[in-house]
Amino acid sequence: MERKYYEVELGHAPFTPETENDDTYSICIIAEHSPSIEEVTAFCKEDMKKFNYEFVRGITDISHEEAHNFFDMNNEDNFPVLR
């Protein structure tokens, strides 16, 4: 299966026009398909606890190059993959 990279935006509230400028944190995940918010929420639950965020606000398909330019991918071979 082809691996795809996704930027996952975490926040304290779901995305709405009113929360657009709220504090957020982004992580990169690797998946073998285009995941739903529910799948990503379950997959990232430990990271969400670690960084103290309650919601997945968005999932953006990014390229291999973007993943490596904007995120620490030094340990990529050991990253869990969303299947």
C-alpha positions as MATLAB code, in Angstrom:
seq = 'MERKYYEVELGHAPFTPETENDDTYSICIIAEHSPSIEEVTAFCKEDMKKFNYEFVRGITDISHEEAHNFFDMNNEDNFPVLR';
ca = [
       0.000    0.000    0.000;
       1.054    3.519   -0.702;
       1.758    5.648    2.345;
       0.215    9.098    2.431;
       1.094   11.975    4.725;
      -1.445   14.088    6.558;
      -1.170   17.203    8.668;
      -3.530   16.840   11.617;
      -4.583   20.046   13.365;
      -5.458   19.593   17.038;
      -7.421   22.120   19.072;
      -9.386   22.769   22.243;
     -12.655   23.120   20.322;
     -13.975   21.949   16.960;
     -13.267   24.259   14.021;
     -15.882   26.969   13.523;
     -15.587   30.562   12.299;
     -15.575   31.621   15.976;
     -12.686   29.271   16.882;
     -10.658   29.862   13.712;
      -7.905   31.769   15.549;
      -7.790   29.567   18.665;
      -4.608   27.870   19.894;
      -3.833   24.789   17.788;
      -1.051   22.260   17.326;
      -0.228   20.276   14.185;
       1.271   16.819   13.874;
       2.038   14.653   10.865;
       0.615   11.167   10.525;
       1.090    8.487    7.910;
      -1.906    6.563    6.594;
      -2.642    4.019    3.888;
      -5.972    5.655    3.008;
      -7.771    8.967    3.347;
      -8.855    8.837    7.010;
     -11.966   10.300    8.614;
     -11.864   12.643   11.595;
     -13.179    9.795   13.758;
     -10.354    7.475   12.658;
      -7.711   10.146   13.226;
      -9.169   11.042   16.629;
      -8.871    7.411   17.755;
      -5.411    7.040   16.163;
      -4.068   10.233   17.787;
      -5.707    9.922   21.212;
      -2.385    9.502   23.052;
      -0.837   12.510   21.274;
      -3.965   14.524   22.030;
      -3.623   13.686   25.738;
       0.121   14.380   25.675;
      -0.316   17.840   24.132;
      -3.576   18.598   26.003;
      -5.934   18.987   23.029;
      -9.433   17.547   22.825;
     -10.373   17.789   19.144;
      -9.073   17.028   15.667;
      -9.902   20.264   13.866;
      -8.690   19.290   10.432;
      -6.867   16.773    8.286;
      -4.861   17.978    5.291;
      -3.261   15.743    2.675;
       0.376   16.850    2.321;
       3.242   15.708    0.137;
       6.302   13.738    1.223;
       8.340   16.914    0.775;
       5.979   19.022    2.902;
       6.007   16.387    5.647;
       9.806   16.437    5.717;
      10.060   20.237    5.458;
       7.601   21.081    8.239;
       7.741   18.152   10.680;
      10.446   16.162   12.448;
      10.505   12.995   10.345;
      13.895   11.689   11.548;
      12.232    8.651   13.139;
       9.714    8.080   10.321;
      10.529    4.391    9.945;
       9.208    3.836   13.480;
       6.029    5.929   13.142;
       2.775    4.035   13.530;
       0.771    3.856   10.285;
      -2.987    4.292   10.175;
      -4.289    1.303    8.242;
];
